[in-house]
Amino acid sequence: MNGNSISMIGAILLERNTMKILFPVLVGFMLAGCVRDPEKILRANLSKADTLSTLSLELNPIEADIEEPVEMFTRKVHMKRLPKEIGQFKNLRKLNLRGNRLDSLPEEFQSLDKLKELDLSFNRFAKIPPVLSSLSELEILDIYANQLMHYPTYLKSLIKLRELHISSNDIIEISPEIVSHGELVDLSISHNKIRTFPKEIGNLKKLETLFSDVNRVVNLPVEIGNLKKLRLLSLGANQLTQLPREIGNLESLRTLDISDNQLASVPKELGKLRSLHSLNLTRNKLKALPGEIGNLTSLEELSLAENQLDDFPQELSNLTSLESLDLRENHLTKIPEAIFAMSNLNYLNLADNPIHEISSAISKLENLERLILADTKITYLPPEISQCKKLKYLGLDNTEITQLPIEINKLEHLEEISFCKSRLTGEQKNKLKQLFSGKIKFD
């Protein structure tokens, strides 16, 4: 097969263990190599337009979708212009134009009024083509990684839209008309320059995921609390200085990421998020936590790294479902007592805190697998650490410890003790190597 050859492919569908081969219906094209004239290809295949339901003209090959009767694939197309003949494929349901050099679409595009999924990602659109407003059946629109500066009002006609992906553009604001997408379930607007959310976002009652990382958002509207079906809210790397109390109304929320912001405190209403499984507050300015956080009894992952905490409330001892706790780079001088009640904890990171000693209560963490104490002030480990029977990794990099309790040899699952950047003498290192053969790692 040469670089511009076309091959006919039969689709093999498996239904109830019965193999059916669909012929003579055209099932797909494989345009191998560099296709220099996509317009010619489209013209040549207009006779297939009434059967084609999925067309891919993306930069790279994609996997066949066996649920659809027809597929077309191209490699290395790099189109700068989409031929007007595209309008002849009136039965298209899926169209993939990912990874080309398109900056506009022909008017004939409006004929694709049965289109449900459209991928325009990794192109060169400076604005969303107005012709898209004619695609009233569209359910999925992906314009990731283009050069958009605005989300236009004329797309309010897309009332069936369920997924909207416009991340990695230069969008400054979201139009209030976004409320017209009443069926929206998934909204991705990360890596833009958005400063505010319109209050109308609270009317997207079916929204389940909202990604808005790496923007410039300073405040959230109180209407955010109306998103009762929201399961994931990601607001990392913004400029938030506070959270509205109404955030506690997000009763379905399972994942909340507010890392890399400017929060000096969080509202006690966070404690109402009883469905929450993951909470990320890394890299903020927190000096304390409300005791109500202890009400998050479904929480499995909690990251409080790179804040200014010197303790946290005893109520956090109620977090018995917690499996991962990251407290690195805070101001802790001792391990908070509440931690020793977190019986399901398997990951605990206390690195880069001015902790001077490890309590014998560490023995209560029987499910602990990774314990990281690097860059702390500890000089001694209690023998009771041998009760952490599932421990696999012990991080002691850059600490003052010069010897380890012999009881550590009782840890049958221990794989590595990291002693990088240690102050040990050569003699001390040799002794530890003899005692804990094959487990010690130095510089």
C-alpha positions in Angstrom: 0.0 0.0 0.0 1.6 3.3 -1.0 1.4 6.6 0.9 -1.9 7.8 -0.5 -3.7 4.5 -0.9 -7.2 3.7 0.3 -8.3 0.3 1.6 -11.8 -1.0 2.2 -12.4 -2.5 5.6 -15.2 -4.8 6.7 -16.6 -4.2 10.2 -16.7 -7.2 12.4 -19.4 -6.9 15.1 -19.8 -9.3 18.0 -23.4 -9.6 19.1 -24.4 -12.3 21.6 -21.3 -14.3 20.5 -22.5 -14.3 16.9 -20.0 -12.8 14.4 -21.6 -10.7 11.7 -19.6 -9.2 8.8 -21.2 -6.2 7.2 -20.7 -6.2 3.4 -20.9 -4.6 1.0 -21.5 -1.5 3.1 -18.4 0.7 3.2 -17.1 0.4 6.7 -14.0 2.5 6.6 -11.1 4.2 4.8 -7.5 4.0 5.8 -5.6 6.9 4.3 -2.1 5.9 5.1 0.9 8.3 5.0 0.6 12.0 4.2 -2.7 12.9 2.5 -2.1 16.1 0.6 -5.6 16.7 -0.8 -8.4 15.9 1.7 -10.8 17.9 -0.5 -10.2 15.4 -3.4 -10.8 12.5 -1.0 -14.1 13.9 0.2 -15.3 14.6 -3.3 -14.4 11.1 -4.4 -16.5 9.6 -1.7 -19.7 11.7 -1.9 -21.5 8.6 -3.0 -21.0 7.2 0.5 -22.3 10.3 2.2 -25.7 8.8 3.0 -24.1 6.0 5.0 -21.2 7.7 6.7 -21.9 8.4 10.4 -18.4 9.0 11.8 -15.7 10.8 10.1 -12.2 11.4 11.4 -9.8 13.8 9.8 -7.5 14.2 12.8 -3.7 14.4 12.8 -3.2 10.9 14.3 -5.1 7.6 13.8 -7.8 6.7 16.3 -9.3 3.4 17.4 -12.3 2.2 15.4 -15.7 2.6 17.1 -17.4 -0.7 16.5 -20.8 0.8 17.6 -20.9 3.0 14.5 -21.4 1.4 11.1 -18.9 3.6 9.3 -15.5 5.1 10.1 -12.9 7.1 8.1 -9.4 7.6 9.3 -6.6 9.8 8.1 -3.0 10.3 9.1 -1.0 13.5 9.0 -3.6 15.6 7.3 -2.7 19.0 8.7 -5.6 20.7 6.9 -5.7 24.5 6.8 -9.1 24.6 5.2 -12.0 22.2 5.5 -13.5 21.6 2.0 -17.1 22.8 1.5 -18.0 19.3 0.4 -18.1 18.3 4.0 -21.7 19.6 3.9 -22.7 16.6 1.8 -22.2 14.2 4.7 -25.6 15.0 6.2 -25.8 11.8 8.3 -22.7 12.4 10.3 -23.1 11.9 14.0 -19.4 12.2 14.9 -16.8 14.4 13.3 -13.1 14.5 14.5 -11.0 17.4 13.2 -8.5 17.3 16.0 -4.9 18.4 15.4 -5.1 20.3 12.1 -4.5 24.0 11.2 -8.1 25.1 10.9 -9.1 28.6 11.8 -12.6 28.7 10.2 -15.3 26.4 8.9 -17.3 26.7 5.7 -20.9 27.8 5.7 -21.8 24.3 4.3 -21.0 23.0 7.8 -24.5 24.0 8.9 -25.9 21.1 6.8 -24.5 18.7 9.4 -27.6 19.1 11.5 -27.5 15.6 12.8 -24.1 16.0 14.3 -23.8 15.0 18.0 -20.1 15.0 18.7 -17.6 17.5 17.3 -13.8 17.6 18.1 -12.0 20.8 17.0 -9.2 20.6 19.6 -5.6 21.5 18.7 -6.4 23.8 15.8 -6.1 27.6 15.3 -9.5 29.0 16.0 -9.4 32.5 17.3 -13.1 32.5 17.7 -15.8 29.8 17.7 -17.2 29.6 14.2 -20.8 31.1 14.2 -21.9 28.3 11.9 -21.8 26.0 14.9 -25.0 27.7 16.2 -26.9 25.7 13.6 -25.9 22.4 15.1 -28.9 22.1 17.4 -28.4 18.3 18.0 -24.8 18.7 19.2 -24.2 17.0 22.6 -20.4 17.1 22.8 -18.2 20.0 21.7 -14.4 19.9 22.2 -12.4 23.1 21.3 -9.5 22.4 23.6 -6.1 24.1 22.9 -7.0 26.8 20.3 -6.7 30.6 20.5 -10.2 31.5 21.7 -10.6 34.8 23.7 -14.4 34.6 24.2 -17.2 32.1 24.6 -19.8 33.6 22.4 -23.5 34.3 23.1 -24.6 32.8 19.8 -24.0 29.3 21.0 -27.0 29.5 23.3 -28.9 27.6 20.6 -27.0 24.5 21.6 -29.6 23.5 24.1 -28.7 19.7 24.0 -25.0 20.2 24.9 -23.9 17.8 27.6 -20.1 18.2 27.4 -18.2 21.4 26.7 -14.4 21.4 26.7 -12.8 24.8 26.1 -9.7 24.4 28.2 -6.2 25.8 27.2 -7.4 28.9 25.4 -7.2 32.6 26.3 -10.8 33.1 27.4 -11.3 36.0 29.8 -14.9 35.5 30.8 -17.8 33.1 30.4 -21.0 34.6 29.0 -24.1 34.4 31.3 -25.8 32.8 28.3 -24.0 29.6 29.3 -27.2 29.0 31.3 -28.8 28.0 28.0 -26.9 24.8 28.1 -29.3 23.4 30.6 -28.3 19.8 29.8 -24.7 20.4 30.5 -23.1 17.6 32.6 -19.3 18.2 32.0 -17.7 21.6 31.8 -14.0 22.0 31.3 -12.6 25.6 31.3 -9.1 25.1 32.8 -6.0 26.9 31.6 -7.7 30.2 30.5 -7.7 33.7 32.0 -11.1 33.7 33.6 -11.5 36.0 36.5 -15.1 35.5 37.5 -17.9 33.0 37.1 -21.3 34.4 36.1 -23.9 33.9 38.8 -26.0 32.1 36.2 -23.7 29.1 36.5 -25.8 28.1 39.4 -28.6 27.3 37.0 -26.7 24.4 35.4 -28.6 22.0 37.6 -27.4 18.9 35.8 -23.7 19.7 36.0 -21.6 16.9 37.5 -18.0 18.0 36.8 -16.5 21.4 36.7 -12.8 21.9 35.8 -11.5 25.4 36.2 -7.8 25.0 37.2 -5.2 27.5 36.2 -7.3 30.6 35.8 -7.5 33.9 37.7 -10.7 33.4 39.7 -10.7 35.6 42.8 -14.3 34.9 44.1 -16.9 32.3 43.5 -20.6 33.4 43.3 -22.8 32.1 46.1 -24.9 30.5 43.4 -22.3 27.8 43.1 -24.1 26.2 45.9 -27.0 25.4 43.7 -25.1 22.8 41.8 -26.6 19.9 43.8 -25.5 17.2 41.4 -21.9 18.4 41.2 -19.5 15.5 41.9 -16.2 17.1 41.0 -15.1 20.7 41.5 -11.5 21.5 40.5 -10.3 25.1 41.2 -6.5 24.6 41.6 -4.1 27.4 40.7 -6.5 30.3 40.9 -6.4 33.4 43.1 -9.2 32.6 45.6 -8.9 34.4 48.9 -12.1 32.9 50.4 -14.9 30.4 49.7 -18.6 31.1 50.0 -20.4 29.3 52.8 -22.8 28.0 50.2 -20.1 25.6 49.0 -21.4 23.4 51.8 -24.6 22.9 49.8 -22.9 20.7 47.2 -24.3 17.5 48.7 -23.1 15.2 45.9 -19.5 16.5 45.8 -16.9 13.7 46.0 -13.8 15.5 44.9 -12.8 19.1 45.8 -9.5 20.6 44.7 -8.7 24.1 45.8 -4.9 23.8 45.8 -2.6 26.7 44.8 -4.8 29.5 46.0 -4.6 32.3 48.6 -7.0 30.9 51.3 -6.2 31.9 54.8 -9.2 30.0 56.1 -12.0 27.7 54.9 -15.6 27.9 56.0 -17.0 25.5 58.6 -19.7 24.7 56.1 -17.1 22.4 54.3 -18.0 19.9 57.1 -21.4 19.5 55.4 -19.9 17.8 52.4 -20.6 14.3 53.7 -20.1 12.6 50.3 -16.6 14.0 49.9 -13.8 11.5 49.2 -11.0 13.7 48.3 -10.1 17.2 49.5 -7.0 19.0 48.3 -6.0 22.3 50.0 -2.3 22.2 49.1 -0.4 25.5 48.8 -2.6 27.9 50.5 -2.1 30.1 53.6 -4.1 28.1 56.2 -3.1 28.5 59.8 -6.0 26.5 61.2 -8.9 24.2 60.2 -12.5 24.3 61.5 -13.4 21.3 63.7 -16.3 20.6 61.3 -13.8 19.1 58.9 -14.1 16.1 61.2 -17.6 15.5 60.0 -16.3 14.4 56.6 -16.4 10.7 57.6 -16.3 9.5 54.0 -13.0 11.3 53.3 -10.3 9.1 51.9 -7.7 11.6 50.7 -6.7 14.8 52.4 -3.9 17.1 51.3 -2.9 20.0 53.5 0.7 20.3 52.3 2.5 23.7 52.0 0.3 25.6 54.4 1.1 27.2 57.8 -0.6 24.7 60.2 0.9 24.1 63.6 -1.8 21.8 64.8 -5.3 20.7 63.9 -8.5 20.0 65.9 -9.1 16.8 67.7 -12.4 16.4 65.8 -10.3 15.2 62.9 -9.9 12.0 64.7 -13.3 11.1 63.3 -11.8 10.7 59.8 -11.4 7.0 60.2 -11.9 6.4 56.5 -8.9 8.5 55.6 -6.2 6.5 53.7 -3.9 9.3 52.6 -2.8 12.4 54.6 -0.2 14.9 53.2 1.0 17.4 55.8 4.4 18.2 54.3 5.8 21.8 54.6 3.7 23.0 57.5 4.7 24.3 61.0 4.0 21.2 63.0 6.4 20.6 66.0 4.7 17.3 66.9 2.3 14.9 65.2 -1.3 15.9 66.0 -2.9 13.4 68.3 -5.9 13.1 66.0 -3.8 11.3 63.4 -3.3 8.3 65.6 -7.1 7.6 65.5 -7.1 7.4 61.7 -7.0 3.6 61.7 -7.2 3.2 57.9 -4.3 5.5 57.1 -1.8 3.9 54.7 0.1 7.1 53.5 1.4 9.8 55.9 3.7 12.5 54.8 5.1 14.8 57.5 8.2 15.9 55.6 9.6 19.4 56.1 8.0 20.1 59.5 9.9 21.1 62.6 8.8 17.8 64.4 11.3 16.8 67.1 9.9 13.4 68.1 7.7 10.6 67.1 5.2 9.4 69.7 5.0 5.7 70.6 1.3 6.1 69.6 2.5 5.6 66.0 1.9 1.9 66.8 -1.9 2.5 66.4 -1.4 3.1 62.6 -1.5 -0.6 61.8 -2.4 -0.1 58.1 0.4 2.4 57.4 2.4 1.5 54.3 4.4 4.7 53.6 5.7 7.0 56.3 7.7 10.1 55.2 9.6 12.0 57.9 12.3 13.6 55.7 13.6 17.1 56.6 12.2 17.0 60.1 14.1 17.5 63.4 13.6 13.9 64.7 16.7 12.2 66.2 15.0 9.0 67.3 12.3 6.4 66.3 10.4 4.5 69.0 10.5 0.7 69.0 6.7 0.8 68.7 7.0 1.6 65.0 7.4 -2.1 64.6 3.6 -2.4 65.2 3.0 -0.7 61.8 3.1 -4.2 60.4 2.2 -3.2 56.8 4.9 -0.6 56.5 6.7 -0.8 53.1 8.6 2.6 52.9 10.2 4.7 55.6 11.6 8.1 54.5 14.2 9.5 56.8 16.1 11.7 54.3 17.9 14.7 55.8 17.2 14.0 59.5 19.4 13.8 62.6 18.8 10.1 63.1 21.9 8.0 63.5 20.5 4.7 64.6 17.3 2.7 64.2 15.6 0.4 66.7 16.4 -3.3 66.0 12.6 -4.0 66.2 12.3 -2.6 62.6 13.5 -6.0 61.4 10.1 -7.3 62.5 8.5 -5.4 59.6 8.1 -8.2 57.2 6.8 -6.0 54.3 9.4 -3.3 54.7 11.1 -2.7 51.3 13.1 0.5 51.7 14.5 2.8 54.4 15.6 6.0 52.7 18.5 7.8 54.4 19.6 10.2 51.6 21.4 13.4 52.7 22.0 11.9 56.1 24.7 13.0 58.6 25.8 9.4 59.2 29.5 8.6 59.4 30.8 5.8 57.2 30.9 3.5 60.3 27.3 4.2 61.1 26.2 3.5 57.6 28.0 0.2 57.5 26.4 -0.8 60.8 22.9 0.0 59.5 23.6 -1.9 56.3 24.5 -5.0 58.4 21.4 -4.7 60.6 18.9 -4.0 57.8 20.5 -5.7 54.8 19.2 -4.7 51.4 16.6 -2.2 52.8 18.8 0.9 53.5 19.2 3.5 50.7 21.9 6.2 51.2 23.0 9.0 48.8 
